[in-house]
Amino acid sequence: MRFYNPVLYVSGTAALAALLLENRSAPRPLPLLALPLVPFLIVSQHAEHRRHRRLAVERPGWWNRRLRPGRPGPG
């Protein structure tokens, strides 16, 4: 996730900037109410990643089913 996380940070920063600069019809502090959700979203994303890694160990055939011999490749 070396390259993916910076993409998320940049897009999150851009979204926050857009909410603050472009949202003229709603009260300015209203979008900031979503900020306390960020820690919860981080924890839930980490839990989901752990679940997927556990699933990959428990059921490697299912996880990598598209890579099995005799199966058509992607594209």
C-alpha positions in Angstrom: 0.0 0.0 0.0 3.0 2.2 -0.4 1.6 4.1 -3.3 -2.1 3.8 -2.4 -2.0 5.6 0.9 -0.7 8.9 -0.4 -3.4 8.8 -3.1 -6.0 8.5 -0.3 -4.4 11.3 1.7 -4.4 13.6 -1.3 -8.0 12.8 -2.3 -9.1 13.2 1.3 -7.4 16.6 1.6 -8.9 17.7 -1.7 -12.4 16.6 -0.5 -12.1 18.5 2.7 -10.8 21.6 0.8 -13.8 21.3 -1.6 -16.2 21.1 1.3 -14.8 24.2 2.9 -14.4 26.3 -0.2 -17.2 25.2 -2.6 -20.1 24.6 -0.2 -21.8 28.0 -0.1 -25.4 26.9 0.6 -24.8 25.0 3.8 -23.2 26.3 7.0 -19.4 26.1 6.9 -18.9 24.0 10.0 -21.5 21.4 9.0 -19.1 19.3 6.8 -16.6 19.3 9.6 -18.9 17.1 11.7 -17.7 14.2 9.6 -14.1 14.5 10.9 -14.7 12.6 14.1 -15.7 9.6 12.0 -12.1 9.4 10.6 -10.7 7.3 13.4 -13.6 4.9 13.2 -13.1 4.5 9.5 -9.4 3.8 9.9 -10.1 1.1 12.5 -12.7 -0.5 10.3 -10.5 -0.4 7.3 -7.7 -2.1 9.2 -10.1 -4.8 10.5 -11.3 -5.4 7.0 -7.8 -5.8 5.7 -7.0 -8.3 8.5 -10.1 -10.2 7.6 -9.1 -10.4 4.0 -5.6 -11.6 4.9 -7.0 -14.2 7.2 -9.3 -15.4 4.4 -6.4 -15.6 2.0 -4.5 -17.9 4.4 -7.6 -20.1 5.3 -8.8 -20.4 1.7 -5.9 -19.8 -0.7 -7.7 -21.6 -3.6 -10.7 -19.3 -3.3 -8.6 -16.2 -2.9 -6.5 -16.9 -6.0 -9.1 -18.7 -8.1 -8.5 -16.6 -11.1 -4.8 -17.6 -11.1 -5.5 -21.4 -11.3 -4.1 -23.3 -14.3 -6.6 -23.7 -17.1 -8.6 -20.6 -16.3 -8.7 -17.8 -18.8 -6.6 -14.9 -17.8 -7.8 -11.3 -17.2 -8.7 -9.2 -20.2 
